[in-house]
Amino acid sequence: MSGRAWGVLLVLCGAIFLEGIDVAMLNVALPSIREDLGLSTGMLQWVMSAYVLGYGGFMLLGGRAADLFGRRRMFVFWLVVFLLFSGLGGFATEGWMLIVARFVTGVAAAFMTPAGLSIITTGFEEGPQRNKALLFYSGTAAGGFSVGLVVGGLLAAVDWRWVFFAPVVLSLVILIAAVALIPKSPRPERTGQGVDLAGALSVTAAILLLVFGVERASHVSAAWTVGTIGASLALFLVFVAVERRSASPLVRLGIFRSGTLVRANLAGMLFAAGFFGFQFIAVLYLQELRGWSTLQTSFALIVIGVDAILSPTLTPRLVERFGNARVIFGGLLLASLAYALFLPVGADWTYLAMFPSLIILGLAFSLAYGPLTIVATEGIAEEEQGVAGGLLYTSFQFGAALGLSAVTAANIAATDPGSPTGLLDGYRAALVVPLVAALVATVVSAFGLRSRPGGTPVASGTPESSVPAEAAR
């Protein structure tokens, strides 16, 4: 790769690092936030889930906006929004203020992330070069999570508000670098490609309602949940009808003929459900049952971040030798093993007893995350790379919302406040959720083991050989 290409890649890696560090720092600061603002477990979950709701709900629209209005423009503009609202979260004095700030930050990430990913997938030739760039990109995301665990613990030990102020500085550095390094280019050709407003409104509302229904399932009646999810499904049907008739659809339905894309999205959704659900319960277990400090918790979980080292070093070699499908399958098997080993967690477990689960989970992440990103965008034409990235990250975020909701519901249902083992019983019940999610994801990925790598593009156009300058449109 040229020096300019590396510069563009480093800027984009900086943005995904920012997203990883932002989420990880908040995760370890949750107990401090709960104590200061007096939040219930349900409200605390919403501090995490508001971001997921905005991220997952607007991701498809964000992906299409990158394709239509310019990847560089979308990336830079929404990075500014991310910067502003991340900082505003630090001034919150009520739970609802923090939730609103996190929601808008999630919306900003929903437009920024697929734009960044599509700059990579259109700027580097499909094959070893693109795989190397994507695995480096995913490794950086993991690095953000790892660093965020430690930095979040340090900042929360001083004041949890610094968890929101710190990303502002990093965002500003990335913004300056993005303006300087990502080249400008003419607006994309949109002749005959109008904005599919009806499709955008229907699918965004459908995803928002679906995530909202899942998130609130443990706090409202079954009838309310069924009604909300039913309304969401009805809007999805409206979206399908609109896309079939639209001359320039938000998501061309033919893209789902790619079996690898569908499998990657399903497996990614389930993997995220298990991963986010597990870390949420692990943090509560360490801090609320064991009484560990935020800093102790950060250093305990940092071992998961081994994937930041393995993703750009070990994973490319495994992909080259065994192919993406087998590496993904192996990663999901390891995730299942990690959750199974943690299932019998005790009230007095030593860190040595927890360590096998945590290190295996880090290895699992390094094997699954990057190759899933490659498979989900492989064979997709340039003009639909933003949509493909949006689909994948929608799956990741909806999976995260599903996992957070499911473990919270299981935890609340199984916790008996009057029992001396009530908290531990609740955690053990909740830990079944990540295990089930990982096992189902493993089964889904198994169907791709016999498929041939690569393939012809499934988009209507023909992919063009491009360079970062063209990708930044």
Order of alpha helices (4+ residues) and beta strands (2+ residues): alpha-alpha-alpha-alpha-alpha-alpha-alpha-alpha-alpha-alpha-alpha-alpha-alpha-alpha-alpha-alpha-alpha
